[in-house]
Amino acid sequence: MTFSGVILLAILMSALMALAWAAQRKTGSSGWIDSIWSFAVGIGGVTAALIAEGGDGTRRWLALGVVGLWSLRLGLHIAMRTRGAGEDPRYQALIDEWGDRAGLRLFLFLQVQAVCALVLALAVYAAAANPAEFGLLDMIALAVAVIAIAGEALSDWQLTRFRAANRGKGRICEAGLWAYSRHPNYFFEWLGWCAWPLLALDVAGGHPLGLTALAAPALMYWLLVHVSGIPPLEAHMLRSRGEAFRSLQARVNAFFPGPRRTQSQAVIKEVRS
């Protein structure tokens, strides 16, 4: 991709996140931010796949289809969840902290998200521009992407169903995949971005740009586990659910799915921590 192409893609991401900022300021609901961000990454990824030069045609269309499907499903899910809902507690905590400067600080914060969206779109470009012959590694990447999209969709459906059945009861979801990870939707979101380095890699060494796609899963892991995903959400759950959520933390892994700990194992873990 030429430098001018990167600049144009960056301007597109910036403009879409400015739109997300305007939507939040007008509606007072930050859920639209995450919905528009999902669509923005999809638009950026599809654009990147279309303008990629020299790549294998099958891989290019696979990249376009995967990022488009991921974006459409997640963006629509968040949009439907946001309709009629209140403020997202993660964003509400930031807005309360920022006080009178919340409008400006939120705008700048979303421009940082635009940069993150650009990094993900460039990973799609690296995959679409891979000139290697379509082969086994690409099939593995496709399997990872399908499992990730399906797993995240199932996690979202299980949580939506649980909330509908337990509205106002203050219970915590441990149904289905949520019994093995406190945030299975985040895990599968990260897993999906692990497919892009596989698509971008040319084992013969003819596509060094493909190594840049490693930035996508690294960035998503950092954001979800350490920045804007788990930390603010779990801080909210501790405030609203207290000891019940603290007990869940002792029994269930935060991110990577794994076996549930027994009550005695949970006590030992809590003592060690």
N, C-alpha and C positions, 0 to 999 in steps of 0.2 A: 504494500500500500504506500502510495506517495505521501509526502508530508502534508500536502494540501488535502488529501483524502482524510488523513487523521484529524486535521483541523476542522473540516466540514462535519465529520462524525462527532467531534467534541462539541461543536456548536449545536448540533441536533440534540445531543443528550442534555446539554445545558438548557436549551429552550423547553424541552419536555419536562424537566424538573422545575423550571420556572412556572410552567403550567400546573404542576403538582402543588407548588407553593400557593398559587392563586386559588386552586380548588380548596385547599385547607383553610385559607383565610376567609373564603366566602361561605363555606359550609360549617366550619368549626369542627370538622371530622378529619382526623389525620389518616384514617384508613385509606382515603383516596390517594395519599402519597405513595403507599406501598403498591397499590393497584397500578397507578400511572408509571411507577418505577419498573414494574414487571413488564408492562407494555413497551416502555422505553428501551429496555434491554433487548426485547424481542425485535423491535423496529431496527435498532442499531445492529443486531446480529444478522437479521435478514439482509439489511443493506450491505453489511460487510461481506456476506457470502456472495451477493450478487456482483459486487465490484472486484472480488478476488480474481487474480490473474494467474494462469499457469497451473491451476490445480486440476486434479482428476474430477471429471464431470459427475460421476456417481457420488463421490464424497461431497462435492459442493451442494448437490441437491439434498443429500442426507443431512448435512449441517443446517441448511436452510429449514428443512422440515422439522428437525429436532428442536431448534431454538424457537421456531414459530409455534409449535405445539406446546412446549413448556410455557412460553410467555402467555399464550391465549388461555390456557387452563388456569394458571396461577392468577393472572390479572383479573379474569372473570370471577374466580372464586373469592378473591379479596373484595372485589366490587360488590358482589352479592352479600357478602358478610358485612360490608360497611353500610349498606343502605339501611337507614333507620337506626343504626347503632350509635352509641355515644363515642366520646373521644378515646383514642387508643391510649392506654395507661402509660406506655413507654414515651410517647410524644408528650402526653400531658405533664409528666414529670419534668421533661426538658423545658416546656413552655412555662411552667410554674417557676422553675429555677431561673430562667432568663428574664422574667418580669417584664418591665416596660420595653425592653429591647428584643422581645420575643419575635416580632415580625422580621426584623433584620437578621437576627441570629438563625432563625429557621431557614430563611432564604439561603444564607451562606452554608448552612448544614446540608441543604438539599443540593447545592452545587458540588459539595464533596461527594454526595451520592451519585451525581452525574459523572464524576471522574471514575468512580467504581464501575458504573455502567459502561463507560468507555473501555475500561480494562477487560470486562467480560466480552464486549463486542469484538475487541481485537483478538481475543482467544478464538472466537468463531472464525474470524478472518484467517488466522494462522492455520486452522483446520481446513477451511475451504481452499486455501492456496497451496496445500500440500500436493506436490506433483507425483508422489509415489503411487504405484498401482494399488487399487482397492483390494484389500486382503483380510487376513485373519484378525489383525489388530483393529481394523475398522468394525468387524463384526462383534468383537468384544466390546468396543466402545458403544455400539448400538445397543447391545444387551444391557450394559451399565445404564445407559440413558433411559431405556424402557423400564427397567426395574426402578430407577430413581423417580421417574414421573409417576408411575403406578403407585409406588410406595408413598410418595407425598400426597397423591390424590386420596389414597385409602386413609392415611393419617388425618387429613382434613375432613373427610367424610365421617370418620369415627368420632372426631371431636365435635363436629356440628351436630351429629345425632345425639351424643351424650349431653350437650348443652341444651338441646331442645327437650330432652326427657327430664332434665334436672334443673331447669331454670328456677333461680331464686332459692335453691337449697344449699348453696355454698359448698357443694361437693367438688372433688378433684378427679379429673378423668384418669382412670387406669384401665380403660377398655382397649382390647385389641393391642395394637402396636404400642400404645401408651403405657402398657404394663411393663415394657422392656426398655423404654427410653422416655425421659421426661419431655423430650422434644423430638419425636420421630420425624415430624415434618421438616425440621431444620436439618436433621441428619440426611434425609433423602434429597433435600435441596442441595446440600454440599456434594453428595454422591453424584448428582447429575452433572456438576461441573467437573468432576473427575474424568468424565468421558472425553472432554475436549483435548487434553494433552494426548490421549490415545489416538484421536483422529488426526491430530496435528503432527505427530511424530513420524519421521521417516527413518527407519532403523538403518538405512544405508548411508545416512548422513547428508542426503541431498537437499534437506530443507531445515537448515539451522533455525529459521524463524519459528519453527514448531515448538522449540523449547520455551518460547515466551508464553505459550498457553498454560504452562504450569502455574502462572500467576493467578489464573481463575480459581482453581480449588484452594490455593493458599489464601487468597483474598477472602473468599467466602467463609473459610474456616475461621479466620481471624474475626471477621465481622459477626458471624453467628455465635461463636463461642465466647468471644472476649469483648465485643463492643456493643452492637445494637440489637443482638438477638437475646441470648440467654440471660446476661446480667440484669438488664432493666426489667425483663419480664419476670424473672424469679424474685427480684426485689419487690415488685408489685404483689406477687403471690404470697410472699412472706408477710407483707403488710395486711393483706386481705384474708389469708387463710391460716396464718400463724403456725402453731404446732402441727397441724394436720399436714401442711406442706413440708415442714421440717422433717416430719416422719417419712414422707414420700422421698425426700432427698436422700435419706439414709438407706432406703430400700431399692431405689431405681436409679440407674445411670443417667447422667445429665444429657449426654449426646449420643455416644455410640450404643446401639442396642446390645443388651447383655442379660444374663440370668438375673432374676430378682434375688435380692438378699433376704435371708430369714430375719426374724426379729432379733435373734441373738447375734447374727453377723452385723446387723445394722447398729446394735449397741456397741460392738467392738470397733466398728468403723468410726462411730461418733467419738468414742474415747480416744482413739488414735489421732483423730483430727483436732 
